[in-house]
């Protein structure tokens, strides 16, 4: 059952990642497109660098309890969902 849940969460996360850059592009003008795209990639890369380190620190702080990653990950999923729920712009224009 846990494998199915993790698979569904992985699919949901992939859908979020696929649609995040187009959303960023829709938030800006043509003149600022390069800046916004660069910031998107900067923070995506920083998250990819920081994530494994944070997980490693959590494992070390809990006495090499790797199961804590499975407790902490849903918390970060929830935080990401809460932050994205506040986004009110970025939908594709219909014109």
C-alpha positions as CSV (number, residue, x, y, z in Angstrom):
1,X,0.0,0.0,0.0
2,X,2.8,2.4,0.8
3,X,4.4,1.8,-2.6
4,X,1.1,2.8,-4.3
5,X,0.8,5.9,-2.2
6,X,4.4,6.9,-3.0
7,X,3.9,6.2,-6.7
8,X,0.8,8.5,-6.7
9,X,2.6,11.2,-4.9
10,X,5.5,10.9,-7.4
11,X,3.1,11.4,-10.3
12,X,1.5,14.4,-8.5
13,X,4.9,15.9,-7.9
14,X,5.9,15.4,-11.6
15,X,2.7,17.2,-12.7
16,X,3.6,20.1,-10.4
17,X,7.1,20.3,-11.8
18,X,6.0,20.1,-15.4
19,X,3.7,23.0,-15.0
20,X,5.8,25.3,-12.8
21,X,8.0,26.8,-15.5
22,X,5.0,27.7,-17.8
23,X,3.4,29.3,-14.8
24,X,6.5,31.4,-14.1
25,X,6.6,32.4,-17.8
26,X,2.9,33.5,-17.6
27,X,3.7,35.7,-14.6
28,X,6.0,38.0,-16.4
29,X,6.5,40.2,-19.5
30,X,8.7,39.4,-22.5
31,X,11.2,41.9,-21.3
32,X,11.7,40.1,-18.0
33,X,11.3,36.5,-19.2
34,X,15.0,35.7,-19.0
35,X,15.3,37.0,-15.5
36,X,12.3,35.0,-14.2
37,X,13.4,31.9,-16.0
38,X,16.9,32.3,-14.5
39,X,15.5,32.7,-11.0
40,X,13.3,29.6,-11.5
41,X,16.3,27.5,-12.5
42,X,18.4,29.0,-9.7
43,X,16.0,28.1,-7.0
44,X,15.2,24.7,-8.5
45,X,18.9,23.9,-8.5
46,X,19.3,25.2,-5.0
47,X,16.5,23.0,-3.8
48,X,18.0,20.0,-5.5
49,X,21.3,20.7,-3.7
50,X,19.8,21.5,-0.3
51,X,17.3,18.7,-0.2
52,X,19.6,15.7,0.2
53,X,21.7,17.7,2.7
54,X,18.7,18.5,4.8
55,X,17.6,14.8,4.7
56,X,21.1,13.8,5.7
57,X,21.0,16.2,8.7
58,X,17.6,14.8,9.7
59,X,18.9,11.3,9.6
60,X,22.0,12.2,11.6
61,X,20.0,14.2,14.2
62,X,17.7,11.2,14.8
63,X,20.5,8.7,15.4
64,X,20.7,7.3,11.8
65,X,16.9,6.7,11.7
66,X,16.3,6.7,8.0
67,X,12.5,6.2,8.6
68,X,12.3,9.9,9.6
69,X,12.7,10.8,5.9
70,X,9.3,9.2,5.3
71,X,7.9,11.4,8.1
72,X,9.5,14.7,7.1
73,X,8.8,14.3,3.3
74,X,5.0,14.6,3.6
75,X,5.5,17.7,5.8
76,X,7.4,19.4,3.0
77,X,4.8,18.2,0.5
78,X,2.2,19.8,2.6
79,X,4.2,23.1,3.0
80,X,4.7,23.2,-0.8
81,X,0.9,22.7,-1.3
82,X,0.1,25.4,1.1
83,X,2.5,27.8,-0.6
84,X,1.1,27.0,-4.0
85,X,-2.5,27.4,-2.8
86,X,-1.6,31.1,-2.3
87,X,-0.7,31.6,-6.0
88,X,-3.5,33.5,-7.7
89,X,-1.8,34.3,-11.0
90,X,0.0,32.3,-13.7
91,X,-2.9,30.7,-15.5
92,X,-2.6,30.7,-19.3
93,X,-4.4,33.6,-20.9
94,X,-7.3,32.7,-23.2
95,X,-6.8,35.5,-25.7
